[in-house]
Amino acid sequence: MKILVVEDDPDMSRALSRALEKRGYAVSASFDGLHAFQLIRQRAHDLIILDLNIPGEDGLHLLQRMRSGGIETPVLVLTARSSVGDRIAGLNAGGDDYLSKPFDLDELDARIRALTRRARGHEDKIMKCGTLRHERDSGAFYHGDEPLELTPREQAMLGALIAKPGHAVTKERLFRIVFCEEDPAHLEAIEVVAHRLRKKLIGTGSSLMTLRGLGYLLREDKPAPAGSEG
């Protein structure tokens, strides 16, 4: 399990990281909100342990940016703030649980496991790629909190691709999924659907790739290197 610890106190961060590593977790650390957001966008984490009182960008704003961008990684808010108002603010901003300092490591471990179990059960109904997510129950696609306007054929194609991000799906299989047997369409018609869908995915953190001789795949866009332009 991969955990990101966002804590500005170096001693606290090191102690917490060592304790979690001894319990079998893979831990990375960040000391401010801006750097943490970069790590969250670039790497997949199973859980984030977040101190609200961090420099660069405080924990509440970091949470809000994550959730508005469609990042649903579970967040355990860990802070010295103990008032009810601060707890409510952290949860309303998108935190999944709250633990005040000082804390017991066994309780922290139990909360981590409870949050990840809950997240795995939720992921069975939600598929994601980049900031794009698909709710299987409703069939809807969202970029952050905004629904994507897709035709039924585009929706069918994207549903097949997001089920296996990074894996090619053959043109023939997509054709059978997208077009009914009664449709007088030729195999090449899937290229038209793909062309239109590719345009609608711009800005969602996901791209539709054409693999010559194989089919299509949906992949998560890699963030541009720091300092790059365009």
Backbone as CSV, one residue per row, in Angstrom:
resi,resn,N_x,N_y,N_z,CA_x,CA_y,CA_z,C_x,C_y,C_z
1,MET,0.840,-1.190,0.000,0.000,0.000,0.000,0.879,1.244,0.000
2,LYS,0.591,2.185,-0.905,1.399,3.398,-1.052,0.723,4.562,-0.326
3,ILE,1.459,5.172,0.593,0.922,6.267,1.394,1.778,7.507,1.198
4,LEU,1.127,8.648,1.008,1.811,9.943,0.956,1.549,10.669,2.268
5,VAL,2.625,11.033,2.966,2.530,11.791,4.209,2.839,13.251,3.896
6,VAL,1.884,14.127,4.138,2.071,15.570,3.915,2.108,16.239,5.282
7,GLU,3.306,16.521,5.744,3.545,17.026,7.107,4.763,17.942,7.073
8,ASP,4.618,19.178,7.589,5.705,20.148,7.465,6.742,20.046,8.581
9,ASP,6.456,19.318,9.643,7.422,19.131,10.722,8.342,17.975,10.328
10,PRO,9.629,18.244,10.037,10.529,17.180,9.568,10.636,16.011,10.538
11,ASP,10.728,16.304,11.841,10.851,15.229,12.830,9.596,14.365,12.847
12,MET,8.456,15.009,12.824,7.193,14.282,12.818,7.056,13.455,11.545
13,SER,7.434,14.048,10.417,7.335,13.344,9.139,8.217,12.105,9.123
14,ARG,9.461,12.247,9.587,10.380,11.104,9.603,9.892,10.007,10.541
15,ALA,9.442,10.410,11.725,8.978,9.420,12.697,7.756,8.670,12.178
16,LEU,6.825,9.405,11.593,5.613,8.785,11.065,5.936,7.873,9.889
17,SER,6.831,8.332,9.015,7.213,7.520,7.854,7.882,6.224,8.293
18,ARG,8.792,6.307,9.257,9.475,5.102,9.739,8.483,4.128,10.372
19,ALA,7.559,4.659,11.165,6.582,3.803,11.835,5.689,3.088,10.823
20,LEU,5.282,3.800,9.784,4.425,3.189,8.771,5.192,2.176,7.930
21,GLU,6.454,2.479,7.624,7.270,1.535,6.846,7.488,0.242,7.614
22,LYS,7.657,0.333,8.926,7.816,-0.877,9.744,6.565,-1.739,9.712
23,ARG,5.426,-1.107,9.437,4.162,-1.857,9.364,3.854,-2.323,7.941
24,GLY,4.827,-2.154,7.048,4.681,-2.719,5.711,4.187,-1.783,4.644
25,TYR,4.047,-0.484,4.951,3.571,0.474,3.956,4.743,1.078,3.181
26,ALA,4.488,1.413,1.918,5.458,2.170,1.118,5.115,3.647,1.274
27,VAL,6.053,4.426,1.825,5.753,5.799,2.218,6.599,6.792,1.433
28,SER,5.947,7.843,0.939,6.650,9.002,0.402,6.181,10.217,1.194
29,ALA,6.999,11.275,1.194,6.705,12.416,2.054,6.781,13.726,1.282
30,SER,5.999,14.685,1.747,6.042,16.044,1.214,5.878,17.001,2.383
31,PHE,6.481,18.207,2.253,6.477,19.142,3.367,5.648,20.398,3.107
32,ASP,5.075,20.536,1.912,4.207,21.687,1.648,3.134,21.309,0.631
33,GLY,2.075,22.121,0.592,0.911,21.795,-0.224,1.161,21.807,-1.712
34,LEU,1.980,22.726,-2.200,2.228,22.816,-3.639,2.995,21.599,-4.146
35,HIS,4.045,21.216,-3.411,4.807,20.026,-3.792,3.946,18.773,-3.674
36,ALA,3.114,18.722,-2.629,2.247,17.559,-2.442,1.291,17.400,-3.617
37,PHE,0.747,18.508,-4.114,-0.203,18.417,-5.228,0.488,17.873,-6.478
38,GLN,1.748,18.261,-6.694,2.500,17.718,-7.827,2.664,16.206,-7.696
39,LEU,3.017,15.746,-6.508,3.184,14.306,-6.283,1.865,13.566,-6.483
40,ILE,0.780,14.155,-6.011,-0.534,13.520,-6.124,-0.934,13.374,-7.584
41,ARG,-0.601,14.363,-8.401,-0.937,14.296,-9.826,-0.042,13.323,-10.581
42,GLN,1.205,13.185,-10.138,2.182,12.401,-10.882,2.195,10.929,-10.493
43,ARG,1.818,10.609,-9.266,1.929,9.236,-8.782,0.596,8.776,-8.196
44,ALA,0.364,7.478,-8.279,-0.840,6.895,-7.685,-0.556,6.536,-6.229
45,HIS,-1.430,6.961,-5.329,-1.319,6.621,-3.917,-2.608,5.935,-3.472
46,ASP,-2.482,5.057,-2.492,-3.662,4.407,-1.921,-4.287,5.249,-0.828
47,LEU,-3.484,6.115,-0.217,-3.973,6.937,0.887,-3.061,8.141,1.062
48,ILE,-3.640,9.248,1.509,-2.865,10.453,1.819,-3.126,10.819,3.273
49,ILE,-2.060,10.988,4.042,-2.162,11.487,5.412,-1.766,12.959,5.361
50,LEU,-2.687,13.827,5.716,-2.523,15.259,5.446,-2.667,16.103,6.699
51,ASP,-1.635,16.893,6.985,-1.698,17.907,8.035,-2.334,19.159,7.420
52,LEU,-3.304,19.739,8.098,-3.959,20.932,7.551,-3.045,22.152,7.574
53,ASN,-2.181,22.243,8.577,-1.351,23.437,8.756,-0.003,23.247,8.078
54,ILE,0.000,23.361,6.735,1.230,23.198,5.955,1.474,24.445,5.124
55,PRO,2.741,24.746,4.805,3.050,25.946,4.008,2.784,25.733,2.526
56,GLY,2.943,26.820,1.750,2.768,26.758,0.299,1.313,26.835,-0.096
57,GLU,0.556,25.866,0.339,-0.890,25.834,0.169,-1.428,24.994,1.316
58,ASP,-2.327,25.557,2.125,-2.730,24.814,3.312,-3.564,23.587,2.951
59,GLY,-3.739,22.723,3.936,-4.384,21.439,3.697,-5.799,21.552,3.179
60,LEU,-6.558,22.551,3.647,-7.941,22.702,3.194,-7.992,23.018,1.702
61,HIS,-7.137,23.936,1.253,-7.115,24.277,-0.168,-6.607,23.115,-1.015
62,LEU,-5.631,22.390,-0.498,-5.135,21.218,-1.223,-6.241,20.185,-1.398
63,LEU,-7.000,19.941,-0.364,-8.124,19.011,-0.451,-9.141,19.463,-1.498
64,GLN,-9.460,20.743,-1.468,-10.446,21.274,-2.411,-9.965,21.143,-3.854
65,ARG,-8.670,21.398,-4.092,-8.119,21.248,-5.443,-8.169,19.803,-5.902
66,MET,-7.854,18.899,-5.004,-7.907,17.481,-5.350,-9.318,17.067,-5.759
67,ARG,-10.277,17.364,-4.904,-11.641,16.904,-5.159,-12.260,17.578,-6.372
68,SER,-11.980,18.874,-6.566,-12.532,19.557,-7.746,-11.887,19.038,-9.030
69,GLY,-10.682,18.471,-8.916,-10.010,17.899,-10.077,-10.312,16.430,-10.287
70,GLY,-11.226,15.880,-9.514,-11.615,14.490,-9.694,-10.695,13.486,-9.037
71,ILE,-9.780,13.938,-8.167,-8.862,13.028,-7.472,-9.558,12.527,-6.209
72,GLU,-9.868,11.239,-6.173,-10.682,10.671,-5.100,-9.881,9.833,-4.105
73,THR,-8.555,9.956,-4.122,-7.723,9.205,-3.182,-8.167,9.479,-1.742
74,PRO,-8.345,8.448,-0.911,-8.752,8.686,0.479,-7.742,9.559,1.222
75,VAL,-8.269,10.474,2.034,-7.416,11.406,2.780,-7.754,11.318,4.267
76,LEU,-6.732,11.018,5.064,-6.856,11.052,6.517,-6.239,12.356,7.002
77,VAL,-7.060,13.230,7.538,-6.599,14.527,8.020,-5.980,14.329,9.398
78,LEU,-4.700,14.688,9.504,-3.926,14.482,10.730,-3.372,15.830,11.169
79,THR,-3.845,16.361,12.301,-3.469,17.716,12.670,-3.593,17.946,14.158
80,ALA,-2.918,18.999,14.616,-3.021,19.391,16.019,-4.301,20.170,16.267
81,ARG,-4.952,20.628,15.207,-6.210,21.339,15.384,-7.258,20.362,15.916
82,SER,-7.874,20.715,17.038,-8.785,19.760,17.665,-10.202,20.286,17.836
83,SER,-10.465,21.518,17.417,-11.813,22.044,17.589,-12.775,21.375,16.627
84,VAL,-14.051,21.360,17.005,-15.073,20.765,16.151,-15.134,21.492,14.814
85,GLY,-14.982,22.821,14.840,-15.042,23.593,13.602,-13.964,23.194,12.618
86,ASP,-12.747,22.969,13.105,-11.655,22.554,12.217,-11.901,21.159,11.659
87,ARG,-12.436,20.282,12.499,-12.748,18.937,12.017,-13.785,18.977,10.912
88,ILE,-14.826,19.764,11.129,-15.891,19.875,10.129,-15.352,20.477,8.842
89,ALA,-14.483,21.505,8.960,-13.904,22.134,7.767,-13.090,21.128,6.971
90,GLY,-12.291,20.299,7.664,-11.488,19.298,6.968,-12.331,18.271,6.255
91,LEU,-13.393,17.809,6.892,-14.265,16.819,6.274,-15.062,17.427,5.121
92,ASN,-15.538,18.654,5.310,-16.299,19.315,4.237,-15.437,19.607,3.019
93,ALA,-14.134,19.813,3.229,-13.237,20.088,2.106,-12.919,18.830,1.310
94,GLY,-13.259,17.665,1.861,-13.024,16.428,1.120,-12.266,15.367,1.883
95,GLY,-11.948,15.638,3.161,-11.279,14.624,3.970,-12.205,13.453,4.263
96,ASP,-11.632,12.266,4.387,-12.433,11.068,4.632,-12.462,10.666,6.098
97,ASP,-11.459,11.085,6.849,-11.425,10.782,8.286,-10.525,11.801,8.950
98,TYR,-10.546,11.832,10.289,-9.863,12.875,11.042,-9.229,12.266,12.285
99,LEU,-7.957,12.562,12.512,-7.260,12.076,13.705,-6.402,13.205,14.260
100,SER,-6.589,13.531,15.526,-5.864,14.642,16.145,-4.564,14.164,16.787
101,LYS,-3.558,15.034,16.737,-2.300,14.782,17.442,-2.482,15.153,18.917
102,PRO,-1.822,14.447,19.836,-1.050,13.211,19.624,-1.996,12.037,19.376
103,PHE,-1.467,11.004,18.708,-2.306,9.874,18.349,-1.578,8.576,18.645
104,ASP,-2.338,7.514,18.696,-1.785,6.188,18.915,-1.570,5.520,17.562
105,LEU,-0.396,4.919,17.366,-0.074,4.316,16.067,-1.013,3.171,15.705
106,ASP,-1.460,2.425,16.708,-2.384,1.337,16.422,-3.717,1.886,15.905
107,GLU,-4.166,2.997,16.485,-5.409,3.605,16.005,-5.221,4.157,14.596
108,LEU,-4.065,4.787,14.337,-3.776,5.288,12.997,-3.797,4.144,11.977
109,ASP,-3.149,3.041,12.327,-3.111,1.885,11.432,-4.525,1.361,11.160
110,ALA,-5.345,1.291,12.199,-6.716,0.803,12.029,-7.526,1.717,11.118
111,ARG,-7.338,3.017,11.267,-8.083,3.958,10.415,-7.611,3.890,8.966
112,ILE,-6.304,3.705,8.772,-5.771,3.555,7.416,-6.414,2.350,6.736
113,ARG,-6.460,1.233,7.434,-7.017,0.018,6.840,-8.513,0.149,6.584
114,ALA,-9.217,0.828,7.475,-10.650,1.026,7.278,-10.914,1.898,6.053
115,LEU,-10.122,2.955,5.885,-10.306,3.850,4.740,-10.005,3.152,3.427
116,THR,-8.958,2.355,3.393,-8.605,1.686,2.139,-9.610,0.585,1.800
117,ARG,-10.163,-0.095,2.816,-11.217,-1.079,2.539,-12.438,-0.402,1.947
118,ARG,-12.799,0.758,2.513,-13.952,1.496,2.014,-13.714,1.970,0.580
119,ALA,-12.497,2.430,0.312,-12.178,2.933,-1.029,-12.222,1.817,-2.055
120,ARG,-11.731,0.635,-1.694,-11.747,-0.471,-2.649,-13.165,-0.890,-2.984
121,GLY,-14.039,-0.878,-1.990,-15.432,-1.200,-2.269,-16.062,-0.175,-3.183
122,HIS,-15.670,1.104,-3.026,-16.198,2.181,-3.864,-15.654,2.087,-5.277
123,GLU,-14.388,1.665,-5.417,-13.771,1.607,-6.739,-14.404,0.556,-7.632
124,ASP,-15.078,-0.434,-7.030,-15.741,-1.436,-7.847,-16.818,-0.810,-8.726
125,LYS,-17.334,0.340,-8.280,-18.417,0.998,-9.010,-17.939,2.206,-9.794
126,ILE,-16.681,2.598,-9.619,-16.151,3.783,-10.291,-14.823,3.425,-10.955
127,MET,-14.697,3.795,-12.227,-13.442,3.586,-12.949,-12.880,4.949,-13.328
128,LYS,-11.550,5.073,-13.279,-10.933,6.374,-13.516,-9.732,6.269,-14.430
129,CYS,-9.460,7.380,-15.102,-8.237,7.547,-15.881,-7.960,9.038,-15.922
130,GLY,-6.822,9.463,-15.370,-6.579,10.896,-15.258,-7.626,11.501,-14.341
131,THR,-8.209,12.627,-14.740,-9.299,13.233,-13.968,-10.656,12.833,-14.531
132,LEU,-10.643,11.859,-15.406,-11.872,11.324,-15.980,-12.349,10.159,-15.131
133,ARG,-13.638,10.131,-14.827,-14.167,9.001,-14.067,-15.498,8.534,-14.650
134,HIS,-15.750,7.257,-14.481,-16.955,6.622,-15.019,-17.705,5.947,-13.882
135,GLU,-18.942,6.355,-13.644,-19.771,5.736,-12.623,-20.592,4.641,-13.282
136,ARG,-20.265,3.416,-12.939,-20.879,2.287,-13.621,-22.374,2.194,-13.343
137,ASP,-22.795,2.568,-12.124,-24.219,2.456,-11.801,-25.076,3.325,-12.701
138,SER,-24.642,4.570,-12.899,-25.429,5.501,-13.722,-25.019,5.473,-15.182
139,GLY,-23.781,5.016,-15.456,-23.270,5.033,-16.823,-22.689,6.371,-17.223
140,ALA,-22.689,7.352,-16.308,-22.237,8.707,-16.627,-20.720,8.823,-16.527
141,PHE,-20.169,9.760,-17.323,-18.752,10.094,-17.288,-18.604,11.532,-16.789
142,TYR,-17.560,11.760,-15.978,-17.332,13.088,-15.424,-15.870,13.478,-15.578
143,HIS,-15.659,14.773,-15.806,-14.330,15.372,-15.697,-14.387,16.260,-14.467
144,GLY,-13.779,15.818,-13.360,-13.984,16.506,-12.096,-15.444,16.334,-11.696
145,ASP,-16.132,17.448,-11.467,-17.552,17.398,-11.131,-18.440,17.672,-12.332
146,GLU,-17.842,17.924,-13.491,-18.619,18.268,-14.679,-18.886,17.023,-15.525
147,PRO,-20.153,16.766,-15.848,-20.456,15.607,-16.713,-19.987,15.844,-18.138
148,LEU,-19.509,14.789,-18.780,-19.130,14.859,-20.194,-20.365,14.592,-21.048
149,GLU,-20.550,15.413,-22.046,-21.666,15.213,-22.965,-21.213,14.298,-24.091
150,LEU,-21.683,13.066,-24.056,-21.284,12.056,-25.025,-22.510,11.461,-25.699
151,THR,-22.354,11.079,-26.946,-23.416,10.349,-27.627,-23.430,8.911,-27.099
152,PRO,-24.501,8.171,-27.293,-24.525,6.775,-26.827,-23.364,5.944,-27.380
153,ARG,-22.972,6.169,-28.625,-21.860,5.404,-29.196,-20.527,5.803,-28.572
154,GLU,-20.335,7.094,-28.351,-19.113,7.555,-27.688,-19.052,7.003,-26.266
155,GLN,-20.188,6.989,-25.598,-20.255,6.473,-24.235,-19.912,4.988,-24.195
156,ALA,-20.423,4.241,-25.159,-20.145,2.807,-25.205,-18.665,2.545,-25.464
157,MET,-18.078,3.323,-26.359,-16.665,3.137,-26.675,-15.790,3.500,-25.483
158,LEU,-16.080,4.631,-24.852,-15.270,5.062,-23.719,-15.424,4.098,-22.540
159,GLY,-16.623,3.551,-22.355,-16.832,2.584,-21.281,-15.972,1.349,-21.446
160,ALA,-15.824,0.886,-22.688,-14.987,-0.294,-22.947,-13.512,0.013,-22.728
161,LEU,-13.089,1.237,-23.042,-11.683,1.602,-22.921,-11.267,1.905,-21.487
162,ILE,-12.155,2.574,-20.725,-11.782,2.960,-19.362,-11.805,1.758,-18.422
163,ALA,-12.434,0.664,-18.861,-12.421,-0.558,-18.052,-11.012,-1.135,-17.955
164,LYS,-10.151,-0.828,-18.955,-8.770,-1.312,-18.965,-7.844,-0.198,-19.459
165,PRO,-7.637,0.860,-18.663,-6.754,1.946,-19.102,-5.352,1.421,-19.389
166,GLY,-4.763,1.891,-20.486,-3.413,1.478,-20.843,-3.341,0.170,-21.588
167,HIS,-4.488,-0.473,-21.829,-4.518,-1.738,-22.554,-5.290,-1.564,-23.863
168,ALA,-4.751,-2.139,-24.916,-5.380,-2.007,-26.222,-6.664,-2.832,-26.300
169,VAL,-7.663,-2.245,-26.951,-8.908,-2.944,-27.260,-9.024,-2.961,-28.781
170,THR,-9.242,-4.121,-29.356,-9.240,-4.234,-30.816,-10.383,-3.454,-31.434
171,LYS,-10.162,-3.036,-32.656,-11.186,-2.312,-33.398,-12.440,-3.178,-33.574
172,GLU,-12.222,-4.468,-33.815,-13.356,-5.378,-34.020,-14.215,-5.497,-32.757
173,ARG,-13.574,-5.594,-31.604,-14.343,-5.708,-30.360,-15.095,-4.418,-30.071
174,LEU,-14.441,-3.281,-30.273,-15.115,-2.005,-30.062,-16.293,-1.848,-31.009
175,PHE,-16.135,-2.309,-32.234,-17.222,-2.211,-33.203,-18.441,-2.998,-32.709
176,ARG,-18.204,-4.201,-32.175,-19.326,-5.012,-31.685,-19.996,-4.363,-30.476
177,ILE,-19.211,-3.654,-29.651,-19.766,-2.991,-28.470,-20.545,-1.734,-28.853
178,VAL,-20.011,-0.969,-29.799,-20.569,0.341,-30.130,-21.772,0.249,-31.062
179,PHE,-21.710,-0.663,-32.008,-22.768,-0.749,-33.017,-23.617,-2.001,-32.806
180,CYS,-24.904,-1.836,-32.919,-25.816,-2.979,-32.832,-25.721,-3.797,-34.121
181,GLU,-26.152,-5.043,-34.022,-26.105,-5.912,-35.195,-26.966,-5.374,-36.328
182,GLU,-28.021,-4.614,-35.961,-28.918,-4.093,-36.980,-28.354,-2.879,-37.706
183,ASP,-27.303,-2.251,-37.129,-26.742,-1.046,-37.747,-26.043,-1.402,-39.064
184,PRO,-26.378,-0.693,-40.138,-25.720,-0.964,-41.436,-24.368,-0.274,-41.527
185,ALA,-23.523,-0.460,-40.503,-22.243,0.240,-40.452,-21.111,-0.715,-40.818
186,HIS,-20.044,-0.131,-41.362,-18.840,-0.900,-41.671,-17.827,-0.720,-40.536
187,LEU,-16.835,-1.581,-40.493,-15.847,-1.554,-39.429,-15.173,-0.191,-39.305
188,GLU,-14.970,0.478,-40.451,-14.286,1.775,-40.434,-15.095,2.837,-39.681
189,ALA,-16.384,2.585,-39.456,-17.210,3.580,-38.765,-16.723,3.822,-37.346
190,ILE,-16.016,2.858,-36.761,-15.503,3.041,-35.406,-14.465,4.155,-35.376
191,GLU,-13.799,4.404,-36.502,-12.804,5.469,-36.570,-13.459,6.841,-36.424
192,VAL,-14.660,6.979,-36.934,-15.387,8.249,-36.812,-15.755,8.501,-35.352
193,VAL,-16.226,7.452,-34.671,-16.563,7.589,-33.254,-15.312,7.935,-32.447
194,ALA,-14.210,7.272,-32.748,-12.957,7.530,-32.047,-12.485,8.965,-32.263
195,HIS,-12.617,9.464,-33.479,-12.196,10.832,-33.798,-12.979,11.851,-32.970
196,ARG,-14.281,11.658,-32.889,-15.117,12.592,-32.118,-14.846,12.479,-30.622
197,LEU,-14.648,11.248,-30.158,-14.390,11.041,-28.736,-13.048,11.644,-28.334
198,ARG,-12.057,11.522,-29.193,-10.726,12.062,-28.897,-10.802,13.570,-28.621
199,LYS,-11.604,14.282,-29.377,-11.750,15.728,-29.177,-12.399,16.045,-27.832
200,LYS,-13.371,15.226,-27.446,-14.082,15.491,-26.197,-13.254,15.153,-24.967
201,LEU,-12.190,14.403,-25.136,-11.331,14.041,-24.015,-10.234,15.062,-23.743
202,ILE,-10.106,16.059,-24.620,-9.085,17.087,-24.416,-9.327,17.796,-23.089
203,GLY,-8.296,17.866,-22.264,-8.393,18.542,-20.975,-8.851,17.671,-19.828
204,THR,-9.119,16.379,-20.092,-9.586,15.488,-19.024,-8.454,14.704,-18.365
205,GLY,-7.213,14.922,-18.815,-6.106,14.152,-18.277,-5.983,12.773,-18.885
206,SER,-6.789,12.504,-19.927,-6.765,11.210,-20.610,-6.711,11.431,-22.109
207,SER,-6.092,10.503,-22.806,-5.993,10.588,-24.264,-6.375,9.252,-24.883
208,LEU,-6.995,9.335,-26.054,-7.333,8.145,-26.823,-6.261,7.942,-27.879
209,MET,-5.577,6.814,-27.813,-4.494,6.522,-28.749,-4.929,5.468,-29.760
210,THR,-4.477,5.660,-30.992,-4.683,4.669,-32.046,-3.424,3.832,-32.182
211,LEU,-3.569,2.537,-32.080,-2.447,1.608,-32.239,-2.635,0.864,-33.549
212,ARG,-1.823,1.195,-34.524,-1.975,0.596,-35.855,-1.898,-0.924,-35.789
213,GLY,-2.904,-1.560,-36.305,-2.930,-3.012,-36.338,-3.407,-3.660,-35.053
214,LEU,-3.605,-2.857,-33.997,-4.053,-3.407,-32.714,-5.430,-2.897,-32.313
215,GLY,-5.629,-1.594,-32.423,-6.905,-1.014,-32.019,-6.706,0.321,-31.330
216,TYR,-7.350,0.496,-30.175,-7.290,1.761,-29.450,-7.027,1.484,-27.973
217,LEU,-6.448,2.492,-27.312,-6.321,2.415,-25.858,-6.501,3.796,-25.259
218,LEU,-6.942,3.809,-24.010,-7.089,5.038,-23.239,-5.927,5.108,-22.266
219,ARG,-5.229,6.228,-22.243,-4.098,6.355,-21.322,-4.187,7.670,-20.573
220,GLU,-3.582,7.679,-19.392,-3.517,8.895,-18.592,-2.389,9.767,-19.106
221,ASP,-2.659,11.067,-19.293,-1.635,11.982,-19.775,-0.571,12.190,-18.708
222,LYS,0.673,12.253,-19.133,1.763,12.544,-18.210,1.873,14.046,-18.050
223,PRO,2.048,14.534,-16.788,2.204,15.977,-16.595,3.452,16.498,-17.254
224,ALA,3.391,17.731,-17.760,4.556,18.337,-18.400,5.658,18.545,-17.368
225,PRO,6.935,18.370,-17.749,8.039,18.602,-16.810,8.014,20.016,-16.279
226,ALA,8.441,20.194,-15.044,8.468,21.516,-14.434,9.301,22.467,-15.270
227,GLY,8.751,23.669,-15.513,9.475,24.671,-16.269,9.273,24.590,-17.759
228,SER,8.547,23.574,-18.254,8.329,23.466,-19.696,7.238,24.439,-20.111
229,GLU,7.236,24.802,-21.358,6.259,25.745,-21.886,5.417,25.033,-22.932
230,GLY,4.183,25.578,-23.103,3.280,25.039,-24.096,2.715,23.742,-23.686
